[in-house]
Amino acid sequence: MALNMVLLRELTVAALFFIINYLFTRYLTRKFSRQLPPGPRGWPIIGAIPLLGAMPHVTLAKMARKYGPVMYLKMGTCNMVVASTPDAARAFLKTLDLNFSNRPPNAGATHLAYNSQDMVFADHGPKWKLLRKLSNLHMLGGKALDDWAHVRVSELGHMLRAMCECSRKGEPAVVPEMLTYAMANMIGQILLSRRVFVTQGSESNEFKDMVVELMTSAGIFNIGDFIPSVAWLDLQGIERGMKKLHLKFDVLLTKMLEEHKASAHERKGKQDFLDVLLANQENVAGEKLSYTNIKALLLNLFTAGTDTSSSIIEWAMAEMMKNPHILKQAQDEMDRVIGRNRRLEESDIPMLVQYILGTLVHSFDWKLPKDVELNMDEVFGLALQKAVPLAAMVHPRLEPHAYLD
């Protein structure tokens, strides 16, 4: 009996101590913590995750109208701030860029980006600076873009002739497939000195599907990223899918690297971008790239270079088909300035996406297939995909010689 009384007293003291400590900690936290931006209260433990729904970008836009351009969201155990205007985004990405230059770890970085060994997820440091420097110098910078202008002209010509063939057969041209085929081959010639896909077909379409899956799965709100204690359960099955997709990309990238090494004798005196990356492995004076870094960077360039641009062009084309008077106005203006005896050239429109879009508008008349309605639904991801790919009947509107090499 005495032992039970002692145990009860100790439990009571412990409980009181816990309550007092909890209340005191909350008091200090509230008193000395900085004021957070406004935002929704959210639910216990899981926070605002359920509030975002299936289309988070739409929900966040509505929230921004209510809470302002900078708002606070409690996402599981993570504190997040959302910037919803250009000025607010500029404050984070330019004015305070060093404070926000590193990305928090997540499933996408681990399972898709070779455990953050790429340029997207790598911490801001010597390795990231080297990846960025090499990419800007040999691929993305002004001089590099000029050096590879003939590649873009050639690959765009391949795409236009493929679309003319669709027109001749009376078949619809599936715009995202055409664009992915062209963009992947543009990047392939710059990176590897060769076209990745010789012909458009099942291989290029499978690559497109892999890219879309990567951009979609990497954009899904994974519960394990926000509540790490349950990450091992993979409640949504997202990480399993990421691992399978990573294996597919790794096989493709490894094959590219091995084939490229085997053909090195063919490029003596004319290095491509991958030759530059591989040569850096032998750098003894400074930061070096690992084999994994190189594969991770190739994954960045192929996926972002194909999907982001093709999605923008596909959406723009769909919007113009939804508003035919805008399409007609753009065609009339280009006819006055360029005529119909030649294709649009980069010197006419220097921005790459505008150049490709302008070429499609200038080169063809566009109509939907018979009895098909234009679907403008979207699928959430890192880049917003059309839920139903744009397929259109195209008819050449330039002189026939403009479509030849």
VEXDO-117224 format. One record per residue (C-alpha): x negated, y, z negated. Coordinates in pm, whole numbers, plus 50000, padded with zeros to 5 digits. Last residue first. Example, Ala and Ser with C-alpha at 12.3 -4.5 7.8 and 13.67 -1.06 7.14 Angstrom:
2
<<48633 49894 49286>>
<<48770 49550 49220>>
//
This chain:
405
<<48352 52099 59593>>
<<48706 52103 59737>>
<<49016 52250 59569>>
<<48976 52593 59731>>
<<48958 52425 60076>>
<<49331 52347 60057>>
<<49435 52715 60034>>
<<49592 52782 59695>>
<<49941 52696 59562>>
<<49896 52330 59472>>
<<50215 52175 59326>>
<<50235 52047 58970>>
<<50501 51829 58810>>
<<50452 51853 58434>>
<<50368 51639 58132>>
<<50305 51819 57802>>
<<50234 51571 57523>>
<<50527 51516 57281>>
<<50454 51607 56918>>
<<50233 51889 57044>>
<<49921 51888 56831>>
<<49834 52151 56569>>
<<49459 52150 56510>>
<<49340 52038 56167>>
<<49667 51843 56153>>
<<50045 51892 56155>>
<<50246 51761 56450>>
<<50445 52006 56662>>
<<50783 52022 56831>>
<<50805 52225 57155>>
<<50976 51960 57371>>
<<51052 52081 57725>>
<<51351 51889 57858>>
<<51313 51614 58118>>
<<51592 51538 58369>>
<<51356 51578 58667>>
<<50993 51636 58573>>
<<50915 51986 58440>>
<<50784 52243 58684>>
<<50450 52418 58739>>
<<50308 52590 59046>>
<<49938 52529 59067>>
<<49595 52689 59111>>
<<49642 53027 58941>>
<<49803 52894 58622>>
<<49556 52605 58592>>
<<49258 52832 58662>>
<<49383 53090 58412>>
<<49404 52824 58141>>
<<49049 52709 58216>>
<<48912 53065 58222>>
<<49115 53172 57918>>
<<48967 52883 57720>>
<<48615 52967 57841>>
<<48625 53348 57791>>
<<48450 53516 58087>>
<<48760 53574 58302>>
<<48682 53686 58661>>
<<48310 53604 58624>>
<<48416 53257 58519>>
<<48571 53202 58861>>
<<48934 53155 58966>>
<<48959 52941 59275>>
<<48941 53072 59628>>
<<49155 53166 59927>>
<<49468 53238 59725>>
<<49402 53599 59629>>
<<49180 53710 59343>>
<<49320 54045 59223>>
<<49667 54047 59379>>
<<49712 53669 59349>>
<<49595 53686 58988>>
<<49865 53944 58905>>
<<50134 53744 59084>>
<<50037 53425 58900>>
<<50048 53597 58559>>
<<50391 53751 58634>>
<<50526 53416 58755>>
<<50412 53242 58435>>
<<50566 53522 58225>>
<<50894 53494 58418>>
<<50890 53118 58365>>
<<50920 53148 57983>>
<<50932 52786 57857>>
<<50678 52701 58126>>
<<50464 52983 57989>>
<<50494 52849 57634>>
<<50403 52498 57750>>
<<50090 52628 57928>>
<<49984 52815 57615>>
<<50044 52506 57400>>
<<49839 52286 57635>>
<<49558 52543 57656>>
<<49532 52576 57278>>
<<49545 52199 57229>>
<<49276 52142 57496>>
<<49040 52390 57330>>
<<49074 52244 56981>>
<<49070 51881 57090>>
<<48771 51863 57324>>
<<48499 52072 57164>>
<<48611 51994 56809>>
<<48593 51619 56869>>
<<48285 51603 57091>>
<<48083 51865 56904>>
<<48157 51743 56554>>
<<48098 51375 56642>>
<<47768 51468 56806>>
<<47672 51645 56483>>
<<47749 51333 56277>>
<<47548 51112 56513>>
<<47250 51348 56484>>
<<47272 51377 56106>>
<<47288 50996 56080>>
<<46967 50957 56283>>
<<46805 51197 56036>>
<<46722 51558 56114>>
<<46399 51713 55992>>
<<46326 52035 55801>>
<<45975 52169 55853>>
<<45624 52103 55978>>
<<45637 51729 56047>>
<<45912 51739 56311>>
<<45937 51388 56455>>
<<46312 51367 56400>>
<<46335 51702 56579>>
<<46260 51525 56906>>
<<46592 51339 56872>>
<<46785 51667 56844>>
<<46606 51823 57144>>
<<46664 51511 57354>>
<<47032 51527 57253>>
<<47056 51883 57385>>
<<46912 51800 57726>>
<<46545 51798 57816>>
<<46427 51852 58174>>
<<46053 51786 58203>>
<<46099 51410 58207>>
<<46471 51334 58225>>
<<46472 50995 58400>>
<<46214 50851 58160>>
<<46457 50904 57869>>
<<46711 50658 58017>>
<<46681 50395 57741>>
<<46700 50663 57471>>
<<47027 50791 57617>>
<<47177 50444 57636>>
<<47093 50388 57269>>
<<47236 50724 57164>>
<<47561 50684 57359>>
<<47611 50330 57225>>
<<47558 50456 56869>>
<<47816 50729 56931>>
<<48082 50486 57059>>
<<48023 50229 56782>>
<<48027 50507 56521>>
<<48350 50649 56663>>
<<48530 50316 56631>>
<<48386 50254 56282>>
<<48499 50599 56172>>
<<48853 50523 56286>>
<<48869 50211 56070>>
<<48732 50399 55768>>
<<48975 50688 55821>>
<<49273 50453 55839>>
<<49181 50292 55509>>
<<49131 50639 55359>>
<<49480 50751 55456>>
<<49665 50451 55309>>
<<49899 50691 55129>>
<<49829 50562 54776>>
<<49456 50520 54831>>
<<49435 50354 54484>>
<<49072 50463 54437>>
<<49178 50828 54465>>
<<49397 50802 54153>>
<<49156 50976 53910>>
<<49055 51218 54186>>
<<49391 51403 54182>>
<<49350 51664 54458>>
<<49147 51463 54710>>
<<49330 51143 54611>>
<<49664 51297 54708>>
<<49548 51334 55071>>
<<49707 51639 55233>>
<<49681 51544 55601>>
<<49442 51755 55810>>
<<49166 51495 55845>>
<<49427 51240 55954>>
<<49553 51465 56235>>
<<49216 51579 56371>>
<<49080 51224 56359>>
<<49391 51071 56515>>
<<49385 51330 56795>>
<<49019 51252 56863>>
<<49084 50876 56868>>
<<49382 50920 57102>>
<<49167 51128 57338>>
<<48897 50859 57335>>
<<49161 50598 57418>>
<<49280 50819 57705>>
<<48924 50845 57838>>
<<48885 50466 57835>>
<<49236 50392 57969>>
<<49201 50619 58271>>
<<49024 50923 58411>>
<<48718 50824 58605>>
<<48346 50846 58537>>
<<48398 50914 58168>>
<<48105 51041 57960>>
<<47952 51236 58247>>
<<47577 51256 58219>>
<<47294 51478 58096>>
<<47360 51364 57737>>
<<47455 51677 57543>>
<<47531 51923 57824>>
<<47669 51661 58063>>
<<47871 51498 57785>>
<<48020 51831 57673>>
<<48158 51899 58019>>
<<48267 51535 58050>>
<<48458 51552 57723>>
<<48624 51879 57832>>
<<48740 51738 58166>>
<<48883 51411 58033>>
<<49037 51589 57734>>
<<49200 51843 57966>>
<<49352 51583 58199>>
<<49485 51378 57907>>
<<49627 51691 57740>>
<<49804 51796 58065>>
<<49979 51474 58165>>
<<50023 51543 58537>>
<<50362 51420 58658>>
<<50368 51186 58960>>
<<50483 51274 59312>>
<<50188 51087 59462>>
<<50050 51400 59630>>
<<50109 51605 59313>>
<<49923 51352 59100>>
<<49637 51365 59353>>
<<49634 51745 59325>>
<<49602 51701 58948>>
<<49298 51477 58994>>
<<49154 51734 59235>>
<<49201 52008 58976>>
<<49033 51797 58706>>
<<48727 51720 58919>>
<<48697 52090 59007>>
<<48709 52179 58638>>
<<48422 51938 58590>>
<<48212 52107 58861>>
<<48278 52464 58749>>
<<48205 52374 58386>>
<<47881 52202 58481>>
<<47771 52498 58698>>
<<47808 52730 58396>>
<<47557 52524 58193>>
<<47272 52776 58192>>
<<47512 53064 58124>>
<<47651 52892 57813>>
<<47296 52826 57691>>
<<47204 53191 57740>>
<<47507 53312 57541>>
<<47467 53068 57251>>
<<47676 52752 57202>>
<<47458 52475 57345>>
<<47080 52500 57308>>
<<47019 52792 57073>>
<<47353 52792 56892>>
<<47350 52417 56830>>
<<46983 52412 56728>>
<<47032 52698 56482>>
<<47353 52553 56335>>
<<47197 52214 56270>>
<<46886 52378 56124>>
<<47091 52605 55897>>
<<47291 52304 55773>>
<<46972 52116 55686>>
<<46811 52418 55513>>
<<47116 52498 55296>>
<<47490 52561 55299>>
<<47626 52219 55206>>
<<47713 51986 55494>>
<<48085 51960 55571>>
<<48120 52104 55922>>
<<47760 52068 56044>>
<<47742 51694 55979>>
<<47595 51480 55698>>
<<47902 51521 55475>>
<<47934 51148 55395>>
<<47911 51042 55760>>
<<48177 51291 55866>>
<<48472 51049 55885>>
<<48468 50857 55555>>
<<48310 51101 55312>>
<<48396 51438 55465>>
<<48751 51322 55542>>
<<48798 51179 55191>>
<<48709 51506 55021>>
<<48414 51690 54872>>
<<48460 52067 54827>>
<<48337 52280 55116>>
<<48036 52506 55073>>
<<48028 52859 55216>>
<<48278 53009 54968>>
<<48052 53222 54747>>
<<47813 53285 55035>>
<<48100 53411 55252>>
<<48219 53682 55014>>
<<48241 53966 55269>>
<<48263 53736 55570>>
<<48477 53427 55518>>
<<48659 53520 55197>>
<<48718 53892 55261>>
<<48777 53827 55630>>
<<49057 53582 55542>>
<<49230 53851 55336>>
<<49196 54105 55617>>
<<49319 53859 55880>>
<<49625 53768 55668>>
<<49728 53452 55483>>
<<49446 53377 55237>>
<<49531 53078 55015>>
<<49366 53027 54676>>
<<49323 52682 54527>>
<<49270 52542 54178>>
<<49228 52164 54185>>
<<49355 51913 53927>>
<<49671 51842 54128>>
<<49702 52135 54368>>
<<49760 52451 54160>>
<<49825 52715 54423>>
<<49728 53083 54401>>
<<49826 53347 54655>>
<<49649 53607 54867>>
<<49853 53775 55145>>
<<50166 53816 54926>>
<<50386 53599 54705>>
<<50715 53587 54899>>
<<50600 53637 55259>>
<<50297 53424 55179>>
<<50523 53143 55057>>
<<50701 53133 55395>>
<<50368 53111 55579>>
<<50251 52841 55336>>
<<50562 52634 55409>>
<<50508 52657 55785>>
<<50139 52564 55752>>
<<50230 52276 55519>>
<<50453 52097 55775>>
<<50560 51769 55609>>
<<50638 51927 55274>>
<<50423 52183 55091>>
<<50626 52187 54768>>
<<50531 51831 54672>>
<<50160 51931 54637>>
<<50229 52241 54422>>
<<50113 52094 54091>>
<<50064 51717 54067>>
<<50007 51714 53688>>
<<50325 51905 53595>>
<<50510 52054 53895>>
<<50447 52379 54080>>
<<50457 52732 53944>>
<<50455 52903 54283>>
<<50200 53179 54345>>
<<50069 53514 54227>>
<<49692 53574 54218>>
<<49513 53470 53898>>
<<49430 53705 53611>>
<<49091 53631 53467>>
<<49071 53407 53163>>
<<48986 53562 52828>>
<<49318 53571 52646>>
<<49489 53285 52825>>
<<49196 53049 52775>>
<<49147 53160 52414>>
<<49513 53100 52329>>
<<49519 52766 52512>>
<<49212 52654 52317>>
<<49369 52761 51987>>
<<49691 52572 52067>>
<<49502 52254 52159>>
<<49271 52274 51855>>
<<49565 52328 51620>>
<<49755 52036 51774>>
<<49452 51804 51765>>
<<49370 51898 51403>>
<<49731 51839 51301>>
<<49727 51496 51465>>
<<49396 51404 51303>>
<<49521 51517 50961>>
<<49839 51311 51001>>
<<49642 51006 51115>>
<<49411 51038 50816>>
<<49705 51068 50574>>
<<49877 50766 50728>>
<<49559 50560 50699>>
<<49516 50658 50332>>
<<49881 50575 50258>>
<<49848 50239 50435>>
<<49539 50152 50229>>
<<49720 50241 49906>>
<<50000 50000 50000>>
//
